[in-house]
């Protein structure tokens, strides 16, 4: 029986799975407990939309992004959006670097996934 993933595809799948877990977890947790996550939003968002609505919209985006990452379809686009999202999170929360420092590693994982050959991804 032929394996669904070849040895060449396994690293891209593992990176996608790890990144997807982070985004799906954050999205679901944000929907279930929005008040715990609002503190991580930049305050200027409140000038445009309520922070409660912003956290819900971001949560839905994160869940969709995670699902697309796991699906393997549009992986390069999903990796680029993941990297841009993480870069935005890092720069929006520089004052909370004690928490967002982990996002730097995730950002580099997303960039690595983006630059993987199509043959391996």
N, C-alpha and C positions, 0 to 999 in steps of 0.2 A: 504494500500500500504506500502510495506516494505521500510525503508529508505536505501539509498545507503551507508551511513556511520552509524555505530553503535556509541553509546556513548563512547565505549572504543576506537574506531578508530578516533574520532573527534580530540583529542589533537595532535596526530601525523599528521593528515591532516592539522590542523591549523599551526603547526610548519613548515611543508613542504611548505605550501602556502606562509608563511612569508619569509622563506629563498629563495624560488623560485622567489618571487617578487624582492628581492634585486639583485639576480644574473641576472635575465632577464633584469631588468632595467639597471644595469651597463653594461651588454653586448650590448644591443641595443644602449644605449647612447654612448658607446665607438665606435661603428661602425659609428654612425651618426656624432660624434664630437670627433674624435680620439685625436686631439691636446689638448683638455681639460683634457684628461686622461693620456697622456704620462708622465706628471710630477710625477705621482704616481708610475711609474715603476722604479725598481732599475736600476741605470745607467750601471751596469755591463752587463745587457742584451744586450746593444748596442755593446758589444764586439763580440757577437755571431750572432746577427740578427738585422736588422734595428728596431728601436723602433716603427715605424709605423706598420710594419708587426707583431711585437710582440703583440701590443695592439689589432690588428685585430684577431690574433689567440686566445688570451686570451678571447676576446669578444665572439667568437664562442663557446669556451669551456664553458664560463659562461652561455650562452643561452641554450646549450645542457643540462648542469647540472640542470638548473632551470626547464626545461621541464621534465626531468627525475624525479625530486623531486615532481612535481605536478602530474605526471602520477601515482605515487604510486608503480610503478614497480622498483625493485632493490633499494628500499628505504634505506636499510641498507648501501649498497655500495655508494649510492648518498650522504647519510649523512656523511659517512667517508670521501669522496672526498671533500665535502663542508667544513668539519672541517679542513682537511689538507690544503685546499686552503686558508681558513681564517687565519689559523696559519701562513702560508707563507706570506700572506699580512701583518699581524701584525709584524712579525719579519723583513720583508724586508723594512718596512716603520716606524721603531721605531722612527726615527727622526721627523716623522709627526704624533706623537701620538695625537695631537690636533684634528686630523681627524679620525685616525684609532682606537681610543678608543672604538668607537661603534662596531667595528668588534669583540671585546672581548665578548660582549654580544651575538652577532650572533654566535661566535665560541661555546659558551656554549649551545646555542639552538641546534646547529648541533650535539654536543656531546650528548645532552639529547635525540634527535631523534634517534641517533645511538643506544643508550642503551635501548630504549623502547622495551618492549616485542614484538615479532612478532605478537602476538595475538592482540595487541593494535595498531600496526603500519601497 
